[in-house]
């Protein structure tokens, strides 16, 4: 499997670094929103936390199963396509 770079070699570094910073900030913020929501659900309800814990465990199992699919898709699509699909998916989940 050949690893393709995210940016074309002709893109200058002063554009690459801010773009990667913005993309990283979006990804970390979106993941932090879900964690903050879980903490709010734990604190705001008088219920047992096992239900929420099992839901998050299911999320982690899904991430592990996604590795099998990601290896197959990595051979077919470029890194830019992966990043675009991931960011659009997070946008759909957040909005």
Secondary structure by P-SEA (a helix, b strand, c coil): cbbbbcccccccaaaaaaaaaaaaaaaaaaaaaaaaaaaaaaaaccccaaaaaaaaaaaaaaaaaaaaaaaaaaacccaaaaaaaaaaaaaaaac
